[in-house]
Amino acid sequence: DGRAIVAGRGAGFDRAFVAAQMPTLSERLSHRVLDVSAVELFCRALGMPPGTLRKAGAHRAKDDIEEARAHLERCMVWIQGCFGSPKGALTKIFEAAAGRSA
């Protein structure tokens, strides 16, 4: 729909804050969010090695945004390397849940 998507760690919280505190800006944002923390958990659940994603802990907006973007990119590269594509990873998960081997 052309509206901006809120992305980052805790993006749902950020989106809710904007809705409560900046309603005019909120109207320009999509209802969709991309929570990088959820993507990181997904990768770890699939076996991404520990230490692949290290947090700097700077807690500065620009640094946090750049770090979240870098983590998302590393996750996507890892998924493609292991499964060929994000769709391949999801297929493997659904097959395992259904009791079939991939």
N, C-alpha and C positions, 0 to 999 in steps of 0.2 A: 504493500500500500504506500510505499515511499517514505514511511516514517522511520526515524532512527531507532535502532535496537540498542538497549542498554546491555553492555557486556562487561565481564570482569568477575572478580571474586565477590560473592555475596551480592550479585546483581539484583536479585529479588528484593533485598533490603534497600539497595540504592534506588530501585524503581519506586518502591513504596514511599521512601523519603521524598523523592521528587514530587510524587503525586500529592503528598500531604503538604509540603512546604512551598512548592512552585507549580501550582495547577496550570498556569498558562504554558509553561515549558512542557509539562506532562502531556498536554494535549497534542504536542508535536512528536511524542515518542510512541513507538509501537508498544502493544501489550506484551510482545515477545521479549524474552531476556535470554542471554547466553551466559550461563553460570560456569565460569572456568573451573571452579572448585569441583563441580559435578563431573566435568570432563576428566579432571585429574583423578577423581575417585574411580571413574569408569576404567581408566587406563591401569590404575593400580590393581583393580579387581581382575583385569585381564592378564596381569603378570608383569607390568612395567617394572623394571628393576628399581629398588629403593635408591634414593640419592639422585635419580635422574632429574628431578625437579627440586631445586633448592630455592628457599625463600630468603631474600636479602633482609627483610624486616625493616626497611627504611621508613615505611608508613608515610610516604609523601605521594601525593596524587599522581604526579607524572611518573615517578619511579614504579608505583604500584601498577599503573596502566601498562607500562612497558614490560614489566615482569609478567603480568597476566597474559599479555599477548605472546611473549616468548614461550611461556609454559604451554599455551594452547598450540602454538606452532610445533613445539617438541612432541606434544601428544599426538598431533595429526601425523607427523613424520613417523613416529613409532608405530602407530596403527597401520599406516600404509606399508611399512617395512615388514610387519608381522602378518598382516591379513590381506594385503593388496589394496584395501580400501576400507573406509568406515563401514560400508555396507557388508563387506566380508566379515568384519568383526561382529556386527549384529547378527548375521546369518549363523556364525559359529555359536554365539550365545543362545539364540533361539533353538538351534538344533540340540545343544547340550541340555537345555531346559526341557525339551521334548523327549529326551532320552535317546537321541540318535547321535551317532558319531559323525564328525564333520569329514 
